[in-house]
Amino acid sequence: MEFCRNICVFATALRHEICNLSRPGLRLYNQRARAFGRTAAATASSSHHDKASHQPNNKPASVLPFSTTKLLFDAFAMDKVKVYDILCAAIVPRPIAFVSTCSADGRVKNLAMFSFFMPVTSEPPTLAFSITRKKRHSAKDTLVNILDTGHFVVNHTVQSVFDKGYQAAYEYDPDVDEFDEVGLTAVASKYGIAPIVKESPLSLECSLYKTMDIGEPKYGGSTIVVGKLLAVHISESCWKDGQIIPQTLESVSRLSAMNYGNADITFKVLNDQVWSDKHW
């Protein structure tokens, strides 16, 4: 219970105070993360050796850091902007797929960021992200290119290239090469036409596995793209002892509204009875 309470307190503080990627802010959160990490690790370690801690008890519940009085918002009574705002604030943090594609004739390279993004399964190795339509209701260039070529690359969104990647979110004309426009370097991939972003430390090269349209083919509607992993391209400085070193990636995640954050704030759960690699 104490461990859960610590998580709630920490999440509340994070939600209220994280608002940018400035270094002073990162230092503040690093300090809090270290303090929280010590508490969480100690609590988890204690729980791991205390079998009674896994059993329900009759002690009064700890005071929660939020009101238990719930407001109700019916989704069908809200417009699409309000629904989008709530979904984006409720499902955080979200990884950002920095997707690179190429036109079927190989002449125009495209870049775009998508924060509705997740892994799907490991067999077959797949990932998925959704692409909304343009305000003019037409399909975005990323989707057009994927459907035409069956190939794309999901590059890791890192702090050092975030500004350039964000600039690529501008709706350029289809004949504009966005690598050239934002100043990033295209490198040939192994299995298809879509290039890799050289400045990203990790790139997941994929073939198109499946698409599914959600909603009407107009602004507000979306297409879910499922990609099958073909190859992983990773900087040697981000790999050690057969594993990715998360701390070296400088990962950037989407939070609510126009807020973004990173993965510097972490804690390790020491109780491996619920899940760990040994459960495979």
C-alpha atoms as a printed R data frame, in Angstrom:
    type eleno elety resid chain resno       x       y       z
1   ATOM     1    CA   MET     A     1   0.000   0.000   0.000
2   ATOM     2    CA   GLU     A     2   2.820   2.380   0.901
3   ATOM     3    CA   PHE     A     3   4.500   1.648  -2.430
4   ATOM     4    CA   CYS     A     4   1.276   2.460  -4.336
5   ATOM     5    CA   ARG     A     5   0.845   5.660  -2.337
6   ATOM     6    CA   ASN     A     6   4.387   6.742  -3.240
7   ATOM     7    CA   ILE     A     7   3.655   6.179  -6.920
8   ATOM     8    CA   CYS     A     8   0.483   8.292  -6.731
9   ATOM     9    CA   VAL     A     9   2.268  11.129  -4.930
10  ATOM    10    CA   PHE     A    10   5.096  11.119  -7.427
11  ATOM    11    CA   ALA     A    11   2.752  11.008 -10.438
12  ATOM    12    CA   THR     A    12   0.760  13.934  -9.071
13  ATOM    13    CA   ALA     A    13   3.872  16.040  -8.582
14  ATOM    14    CA   LEU     A    14   5.061  15.170 -12.068
15  ATOM    15    CA   ARG     A    15   1.739  16.089 -13.666
16  ATOM    16    CA   HIS     A    16   1.620  19.507 -12.007
17  ATOM    17    CA   GLU     A    17   5.198  20.583 -12.544
18  ATOM    18    CA   ILE     A    18   6.780  19.106 -15.669
19  ATOM    19    CA   CYS     A    19   6.257  21.527 -18.545
20  ATOM    20    CA   ASN     A    20   9.435  21.735 -20.605
21  ATOM    21    CA   LEU     A    21  12.785  20.169 -21.389
22  ATOM    22    CA   SER     A    22  14.954  22.856 -19.811
23  ATOM    23    CA   ARG     A    23  18.028  21.658 -17.996
24  ATOM    24    CA   PRO     A    24  17.074  23.290 -14.646
25  ATOM    25    CA   GLY     A    25  13.812  21.368 -14.791
26  ATOM    26    CA   LEU     A    26  15.603  18.136 -15.533
27  ATOM    27    CA   ARG     A    27  17.902  18.679 -12.567
28  ATOM    28    CA   LEU     A    28  14.864  19.239 -10.338
29  ATOM    29    CA   TYR     A    29  13.215  16.024 -11.466
30  ATOM    30    CA   ASN     A    30  16.433  14.057 -11.295
31  ATOM    31    CA   GLN     A    31  16.730  15.017  -7.633
32  ATOM    32    CA   ARG     A    32  13.137  14.012  -6.949
33  ATOM    33    CA   ALA     A    33  13.508  10.821  -8.954
34  ATOM    34    CA   ARG     A    34  16.534   9.760  -6.949
35  ATOM    35    CA   ALA     A    35  14.660  10.351  -3.693
36  ATOM    36    CA   PHE     A    36  11.562   8.558  -4.968
37  ATOM    37    CA   GLY     A    37  13.638   5.739  -6.426
38  ATOM    38    CA   ARG     A    38  15.237   5.053  -3.061
39  ATOM    39    CA   THR     A    39  11.831   4.939  -1.372
40  ATOM    40    CA   ALA     A    40  10.235   2.775  -4.073
41  ATOM    41    CA   ALA     A    41  13.159   0.357  -4.231
42  ATOM    42    CA   ALA     A    42  13.248   0.047  -0.446
43  ATOM    43    CA   THR     A    43   9.494  -0.519  -0.279
44  ATOM    44    CA   ALA     A    44   9.565  -3.072  -3.108
45  ATOM    45    CA   SER     A    45  12.514  -4.866  -1.528
46  ATOM    46    CA   SER     A    46  10.735  -4.994   1.826
47  ATOM    47    CA   SER     A    47   7.552  -6.289   0.186
48  ATOM    48    CA   HIS     A    48   9.534  -8.957  -1.683
49  ATOM    49    CA   HIS     A    49  10.711 -10.501   1.587
50  ATOM    50    CA   ASP     A    50   7.449 -10.003   3.503
51  ATOM    51    CA   LYS     A    51   4.842 -12.476   2.273
52  ATOM    52    CA   ALA     A    52   2.156 -10.784   4.339
53  ATOM    53    CA   SER     A    53   2.592  -7.637   2.260
54  ATOM    54    CA   HIS     A    54   1.062  -9.415  -0.730
55  ATOM    55    CA   GLN     A    55  -2.118 -10.234   1.195
56  ATOM    56    CA   PRO     A    56  -5.146  -7.962   1.772
57  ATOM    57    CA   ASN     A    57  -5.284  -6.440   5.241
58  ATOM    58    CA   ASN     A    58  -7.901  -4.716   7.348
59  ATOM    59    CA   LYS     A    59  -5.948  -1.521   7.952
60  ATOM    60    CA   PRO     A    60  -7.620   1.771   6.964
61  ATOM    61    CA   ALA     A    61  -6.688   2.965   3.469
62  ATOM    62    CA   SER     A    62  -4.029   5.648   3.289
63  ATOM    63    CA   VAL     A    63  -5.177   9.160   2.447
64  ATOM    64    CA   LEU     A    64  -5.101   9.530  -1.328
65  ATOM    65    CA   PRO     A    65  -3.434  12.606  -2.896
66  ATOM    66    CA   PHE     A    66  -6.598  13.348  -4.893
67  ATOM    67    CA   SER     A    67 -10.337  13.623  -4.328
68  ATOM    68    CA   THR     A    68 -12.368  10.436  -4.668
69  ATOM    69    CA   THR     A    69 -15.335  12.449  -5.962
70  ATOM    70    CA   LYS     A    70 -15.395  11.740  -9.695
71  ATOM    71    CA   LEU     A    71 -16.596  14.013 -12.465
72  ATOM    72    CA   LEU     A    72 -18.335  12.360 -15.409
73  ATOM    73    CA   PHE     A    73 -17.872  13.355 -19.049
74  ATOM    74    CA   ASP     A    74 -19.798  11.418 -21.678
75  ATOM    75    CA   ALA     A    75 -17.660  11.056 -24.784
76  ATOM    76    CA   PHE     A    76 -20.650  11.410 -27.107
77  ATOM    77    CA   ALA     A    77 -21.451  14.820 -25.563
78  ATOM    78    CA   MET     A    78 -18.006  16.309 -26.272
79  ATOM    79    CA   ASP     A    79 -16.556  17.603 -29.516
80  ATOM    80    CA   LYS     A    80 -13.511  15.948 -31.059
81  ATOM    81    CA   VAL     A    81 -11.109  18.600 -29.738
82  ATOM    82    CA   LYS     A    82 -12.134  18.031 -26.115
83  ATOM    83    CA   VAL     A    83 -12.000  14.251 -26.549
84  ATOM    84    CA   TYR     A    84  -8.517  14.550 -28.043
85  ATOM    85    CA   ASP     A    85  -7.339  16.779 -25.175
86  ATOM    86    CA   ILE     A    86  -8.614  14.364 -22.535
87  ATOM    87    CA   LEU     A    87  -7.169  11.283 -24.229
88  ATOM    88    CA   CYS     A    88  -3.785  12.979 -24.591
89  ATOM    89    CA   ALA     A    89  -3.739  14.069 -20.936
90  ATOM    90    CA   ALA     A    90  -5.020  10.739 -19.597
91  ATOM    91    CA   ILE     A    91  -2.656   8.423 -21.501
92  ATOM    92    CA   VAL     A    92   0.816   9.633 -20.565
93  ATOM    93    CA   PRO     A    93   3.682   9.466 -21.095
94  ATOM    94    CA   ARG     A    94   3.501   8.340 -24.726
95  ATOM    95    CA   PRO     A    95   6.506   7.392 -26.846
96  ATOM    96    CA   ILE     A    96   6.838   9.256 -30.130
97  ATOM    97    CA   ALA     A    97   7.293   7.418 -33.423
98  ATOM    98    CA   PHE     A    98   9.515   9.549 -35.657
99  ATOM    99    CA   VAL     A    99   8.545   7.937 -38.959
100 ATOM   100    CA   SER     A   100  10.519   8.255 -42.175
101 ATOM   101    CA   THR     A   101   9.079   7.219 -45.535
102 ATOM   102    CA   CYS     A   102   9.758   7.810 -49.212
103 ATOM   103    CA   SER     A   103   7.607   8.335 -52.279
104 ATOM   104    CA   ALA     A   104   7.225   5.335 -54.583
105 ATOM   105    CA   ASP     A   105   9.475   6.912 -57.224
106 ATOM   106    CA   GLY     A   106  12.235   7.440 -54.643
107 ATOM   107    CA   ARG     A   107  12.424  11.185 -55.212
108 ATOM   108    CA   VAL     A   108  10.829  12.672 -52.081
109 ATOM   109    CA   LYS     A   109  11.609  11.671 -48.494
110 ATOM   110    CA   ASN     A   110   9.114  12.387 -45.730
111 ATOM   111    CA   LEU     A   111   9.290  12.736 -41.925
112 ATOM   112    CA   ALA     A   112   6.550  12.891 -39.297
113 ATOM   113    CA   MET     A   113   6.074  12.378 -35.555
114 ATOM   114    CA   PHE     A   114   3.200  10.320 -34.121
115 ATOM   115    CA   SER     A   115   2.555   9.940 -30.399
116 ATOM   116    CA   PHE     A   116  -0.288   7.443 -30.674
117 ATOM   117    CA   PHE     A   117   2.310   4.667 -30.870
118 ATOM   118    CA   MET     A   118   3.019   1.294 -29.239
119 ATOM   119    CA   PRO     A   119   4.584  -2.165 -29.633
120 ATOM   120    CA   VAL     A   120   2.074  -4.881 -30.541
121 ATOM   121    CA   THR     A   121   3.669  -8.285 -30.025
122 ATOM   122    CA   SER     A   122   6.969 -10.113 -30.421
123 ATOM   123    CA   GLU     A   123   5.777 -12.960 -32.652
124 ATOM   124    CA   PRO     A   124   5.447 -11.711 -35.286
125 ATOM   125    CA   PRO     A   125   7.509  -8.704 -34.163
126 ATOM   126    CA   THR     A   126   5.159  -5.782 -34.736
127 ATOM   127    CA   LEU     A   127   4.486  -2.191 -33.721
128 ATOM   128    CA   ALA     A   128   1.613   0.168 -34.431
129 ATOM   129    CA   PHE     A   129   0.813   3.855 -34.639
130 ATOM   130    CA   SER     A   130  -2.147   5.867 -35.872
131 ATOM   131    CA   ILE     A   131  -2.169   8.606 -38.494
132 ATOM   132    CA   THR     A   132  -4.944  11.185 -38.504
133 ATOM   133    CA   ARG     A   133  -6.133  12.893 -41.665
134 ATOM   134    CA   LYS     A   134  -5.252  16.415 -42.768
135 ATOM   135    CA   LYS     A   135  -7.629  19.294 -42.125
136 ATOM   136    CA   ARG     A   136  -8.561  19.101 -45.795
137 ATOM   137    CA   HIS     A   137  -9.611  15.473 -45.074
138 ATOM   138    CA   SER     A   138  -6.980  13.954 -47.355
139 ATOM   139    CA   ALA     A   139  -4.503  11.262 -46.268
140 ATOM   140    CA   LYS     A   140  -1.167  12.441 -44.901
141 ATOM   141    CA   ASP     A   141   1.964  11.909 -46.984
142 ATOM   142    CA   THR     A   142   3.287   9.347 -44.502
143 ATOM   143    CA   LEU     A   143   0.279   7.098 -45.021
144 ATOM   144    CA   VAL     A   144   0.322   7.561 -48.796
145 ATOM   145    CA   ASN     A   145   3.981   6.563 -48.942
146 ATOM   146    CA   ILE     A   146   3.500   3.527 -46.689
147 ATOM   147    CA   LEU     A   147   0.574   2.267 -48.737
148 ATOM   148    CA   ASP     A   148   2.495   2.838 -51.987
149 ATOM   149    CA   THR     A   149   5.800   1.258 -50.895
150 ATOM   150    CA   GLY     A   150   4.919  -1.077 -48.017
151 ATOM   151    CA   HIS     A   151   7.972   0.138 -46.127
152 ATOM   152    CA   PHE     A   152   8.800   2.642 -43.361
153 ATOM   153    CA   VAL     A   153  11.232   3.300 -40.520
154 ATOM   154    CA   VAL     A   154  10.378   4.326 -36.957
155 ATOM   155    CA   ASN     A   155  13.276   6.388 -35.651
156 ATOM   156    CA   HIS     A   156  13.722   6.978 -31.941
157 ATOM   157    CA   THR     A   157  12.711  10.490 -30.893
158 ATOM   158    CA   VAL     A   158  15.567  11.987 -28.911
159 ATOM   159    CA   GLN     A   159  16.108  15.360 -27.329
160 ATOM   160    CA   SER     A   160  18.924  16.331 -29.691
161 ATOM   161    CA   VAL     A   161  16.737  16.073 -32.816
162 ATOM   162    CA   PHE     A   162  13.354  16.918 -31.322
163 ATOM   163    CA   ASP     A   163  13.192  20.494 -32.656
164 ATOM   164    CA   LYS     A   164  13.915  19.381 -36.218
165 ATOM   165    CA   GLY     A   165  11.488  16.489 -35.935
166 ATOM   166    CA   TYR     A   166   8.798  18.794 -34.614
167 ATOM   167    CA   GLN     A   167   9.352  21.162 -37.546
168 ATOM   168    CA   ALA     A   168   8.671  18.228 -39.858
169 ATOM   169    CA   ALA     A   169   5.122  18.128 -38.455
170 ATOM   170    CA   TYR     A   170   4.345  21.168 -40.603
171 ATOM   171    CA   GLU     A   171   2.159  20.166 -43.559
172 ATOM   172    CA   TYR     A   172   4.582  20.678 -46.408
173 ATOM   173    CA   ASP     A   173   3.532  20.058 -49.987
174 ATOM   174    CA   PRO     A   174   3.950  16.423 -51.086
175 ATOM   175    CA   ASP     A   175   6.888  17.311 -53.357
176 ATOM   176    CA   VAL     A   176   8.981  18.813 -50.507
177 ATOM   177    CA   ASP     A   177  11.839  16.641 -49.233
178 ATOM   178    CA   GLU     A   178  11.481  17.048 -45.478
179 ATOM   179    CA   PHE     A   179  14.945  15.706 -44.646
180 ATOM   180    CA   ASP     A   180  16.392  18.603 -46.629
181 ATOM   181    CA   GLU     A   181  13.826  21.048 -45.276
182 ATOM   182    CA   VAL     A   182  14.541  20.446 -41.571
183 ATOM   183    CA   GLY     A   183  18.242  19.606 -41.888
184 ATOM   184    CA   LEU     A   184  18.442  15.896 -41.045
185 ATOM   185    CA   THR     A   185  20.529  13.241 -42.777
186 ATOM   186    CA   ALA     A   186  18.964  10.327 -44.671
187 ATOM   187    CA   VAL     A   187  20.818   7.008 -44.634
188 ATOM   188    CA   ALA     A   188  19.844   3.989 -46.714
189 ATOM   189    CA   SER     A   189  17.991   1.239 -44.873
190 ATOM   190    CA   LYS     A   190  18.553  -2.480 -45.554
191 ATOM   191    CA   TYR     A   191  15.255  -3.847 -46.833
192 ATOM   192    CA   GLY     A   192  13.370  -1.060 -48.525
193 ATOM   193    CA   ILE     A   193  13.084   2.438 -49.908
194 ATOM   194    CA   ALA     A   194  12.418   4.402 -46.700
195 ATOM   195    CA   PRO     A   195  15.586   5.998 -45.263
196 ATOM   196    CA   ILE     A   196  16.908   6.023 -41.703
197 ATOM   197    CA   VAL     A   197  17.479   9.238 -39.749
198 ATOM   198    CA   LYS     A   198  21.237   9.232 -39.150
199 ATOM   199    CA   GLU     A   199  20.956  11.542 -36.147
200 ATOM   200    CA   SER     A   200  18.651   9.120 -34.296
201 ATOM   201    CA   PRO     A   201  20.478   6.472 -32.221
202 ATOM   202    CA   LEU     A   202  17.859   3.779 -32.816
203 ATOM   203    CA   SER     A   203  15.758   2.978 -35.879
204 ATOM   204    CA   LEU     A   204  13.201   0.202 -36.393
205 ATOM   205    CA   GLU     A   205  12.877  -0.749 -40.050
206 ATOM   206    CA   CYS     A   206   9.456  -2.183 -40.891
207 ATOM   207    CA   SER     A   207   7.322  -3.553 -43.671
208 ATOM   208    CA   LEU     A   208   3.609  -2.852 -43.760
209 ATOM   209    CA   TYR     A   209   1.724  -5.651 -41.988
210 ATOM   210    CA   LYS     A   210  -1.810  -4.265 -41.859
211 ATOM   211    CA   THR     A   211  -3.854  -1.066 -41.773
212 ATOM   212    CA   MET     A   212  -7.242  -0.372 -40.249
213 ATOM   213    CA   ASP     A   213  -9.343   2.746 -40.749
214 ATOM   214    CA   ILE     A   214 -11.012   4.174 -37.654
215 ATOM   215    CA   GLY     A   215 -13.868   6.628 -38.140
216 ATOM   216    CA   GLU     A   216 -14.852   8.387 -41.335
217 ATOM   217    CA   PRO     A   217 -12.260   9.359 -43.989
218 ATOM   218    CA   LYS     A   218 -12.228  12.994 -42.858
219 ATOM   219    CA   TYR     A   219 -10.430  15.243 -40.376
220 ATOM   220    CA   GLY     A   220 -10.705  13.512 -36.998
221 ATOM   221    CA   GLY     A   221 -10.635  10.040 -38.529
222 ATOM   222    CA   SER     A   222  -7.490   7.937 -38.379
223 ATOM   223    CA   THR     A   223  -5.697   4.946 -39.850
224 ATOM   224    CA   ILE     A   224  -3.897   2.456 -37.628
225 ATOM   225    CA   VAL     A   225  -0.688   1.253 -39.257
226 ATOM   226    CA   VAL     A   226   0.795  -2.038 -38.062
227 ATOM   227    CA   GLY     A   227   4.363  -2.674 -39.135
228 ATOM   228    CA   LYS     A   228   6.361  -5.902 -39.042
229 ATOM   229    CA   LEU     A   229   9.899  -5.402 -37.780
230 ATOM   230    CA   LEU     A   230  12.571  -6.179 -40.377
231 ATOM   231    CA   ALA     A   231  15.723  -4.826 -38.765
232 ATOM   232    CA   VAL     A   232  16.973  -2.826 -35.792
233 ATOM   233    CA   HIS     A   233  19.630  -0.182 -36.447
234 ATOM   234    CA   ILE     A   234  21.241   0.996 -33.197
235 ATOM   235    CA   SER     A   235  24.239   3.095 -32.237
236 ATOM   236    CA   GLU     A   236  26.991   0.959 -30.739
237 ATOM   237    CA   SER     A   237  27.201   3.411 -27.842
238 ATOM   238    CA   CYS     A   238  23.621   2.506 -26.867
239 ATOM   239    CA   TRP     A   239  24.228  -1.250 -26.686
240 ATOM   240    CA   LYS     A   240  26.004  -3.187 -23.949
241 ATOM   241    CA   ASP     A   241  25.992  -6.804 -22.767
242 ATOM   242    CA   GLY     A   242  23.296  -7.773 -25.248
243 ATOM   243    CA   GLN     A   243  20.878  -5.033 -24.239
244 ATOM   244    CA   ILE     A   244  19.826  -1.499 -25.111
245 ATOM   245    CA   ILE     A   245  20.989   1.033 -22.517
246 ATOM   246    CA   PRO     A   246  17.887   3.232 -22.071
247 ATOM   247    CA   GLN     A   247  19.785   6.061 -20.364
248 ATOM   248    CA   THR     A   248  21.832   6.698 -23.509
249 ATOM   249    CA   LEU     A   249  18.824   7.283 -25.769
250 ATOM   250    CA   GLU     A   250  17.667  10.699 -24.483
251 ATOM   251    CA   SER     A   251  14.102   9.565 -25.220
252 ATOM   252    CA   VAL     A   252  11.401  12.220 -25.497
253 ATOM   253    CA   SER     A   253   7.764  11.414 -24.709
254 ATOM   254    CA   ARG     A   254   4.520  13.272 -25.298
255 ATOM   255    CA   LEU     A   255   2.598  14.437 -22.249
256 ATOM   256    CA   SER     A   256  -0.601  16.486 -22.202
257 ATOM   257    CA   ALA     A   257  -1.344  19.471 -24.449
258 ATOM   258    CA   MET     A   258   1.972  20.937 -25.688
259 ATOM   259    CA   ASN     A   259   4.035  19.390 -22.898
260 ATOM   260    CA   TYR     A   260   6.825  16.887 -23.487
261 ATOM   261    CA   GLY     A   261   9.162  15.024 -21.139
262 ATOM   262    CA   ASN     A   262  11.899  12.421 -21.053
263 ATOM   263    CA   ALA     A   263  12.811   9.105 -19.446
264 ATOM   264    CA   ASP     A   264  15.285  10.467 -16.905
265 ATOM   265    CA   ILE     A   265  12.774   9.841 -14.123
266 ATOM   266    CA   THR     A   266  12.809   6.119 -13.439
267 ATOM   267    CA   PHE     A   267  12.575   3.636 -10.598
268 ATOM   268    CA   LYS     A   268  13.260  -0.080 -10.495
269 ATOM   269    CA   VAL     A   269  10.828  -2.614  -9.069
270 ATOM   270    CA   LEU     A   270  12.765  -5.253  -7.143
271 ATOM   271    CA   ASN     A   271   9.858  -7.656  -6.699
272 ATOM   272    CA   ASP     A   272  10.262 -10.127  -9.572
273 ATOM   273    CA   GLN     A   273   7.530 -12.510  -8.434
274 ATOM   274    CA   VAL     A   274   4.896 -10.859 -10.631
275 ATOM   275    CA   TRP     A   275   6.947 -10.400 -13.776
276 ATOM   276    CA   SER     A   276  10.560 -10.532 -14.961
277 ATOM   277    CA   ASP     A   277  12.565 -12.142 -17.757
278 ATOM   278    CA   LYS     A   278  12.439 -15.473 -15.945
279 ATOM   279    CA   HIS     A   279   8.689 -15.662 -16.648
280 ATOM   280    CA   TRP     A   280   9.201 -16.088 -20.388
